[in-house]
Amino acid sequence: MTDLLEGTIRIAVSLTWDDAFDTDVARRVTEQVHADRSACLQGPALDSEGHGPDLTDTLDAVTADGARRIELVGWTGHNGPVPLSWLRRVAGQWVRDHPEGVQIVAHGEAVRPGEVLTPQWREVTGNEAPLRSTAWQDFPCFRHHLLICRGPRCSAAGAATLHSRLREKLALADALDTEVLVTTTGCMVPCNHAPLVVVWPDGTCIHLTEDNLDEVAAELSGRSHR
């Protein structure tokens, strides 16, 4: 890009699972921040669907292409907190695994559509917090494992909004990550039930709707039996 130093590659990195699916916003933000490449911090890496690859693969690729400086710009199309610190963590692990001397810097703030990119860059040194911790060794105790599908059909059927509201209801019932462990997934195949959630260990497949949202939340949290 004309505004970057020679040998510099700028990568626009989507920060959330929802952002990874939002190809329209991804294109706009990539152009907005004058990025050469796009990548995903989390979520699917489906080039055939227009999504960027995961961050570590992108770092491998641009380094192989001869980049001497890599600028990472984390972005989101949503309000509220985002896992920006994990951008530096993942990049820090990559630096530890690839001590070739390539300089990596990360923008200091998450960028949202329409915002001007400010000159706030922090170098990624490899001394960032690790990706593993003893606190993450074991699964937390829970009664249900809820798989929420964010494949393309479920997303088109309003999964993002319904899943967000279901999480809020579980949190209000003090059931999130205690009674219920929630995991976002890609396509789970029975797409005619979109937007889909699956409850384990019993394997119940639920077509989530406005009409059954309260009932599903109550059942998962155990409140329907109290």
Secondary structure, 3 states (H helix, E strand, C coil): CCCCCCCEEEEEEECCHHHHHCHHHHHHHHHHCCCCEEEECCCCCCHHHCCCCEHHHHHHHHHHCCCCEEEEEEECCCCCCCCHHHHHHHHHHHHHHCCCCCEEEEECCCECCCCCCCCCEEECCCCCCCCCCHHHCCCCCCCEEEEEECCHHHHHCCHHHHHHHHHHHHHHCCCECCCEEEEEECCCCCHHHCCEEEEECCCEEEECCCCCHHHHHHHHHCHHHC
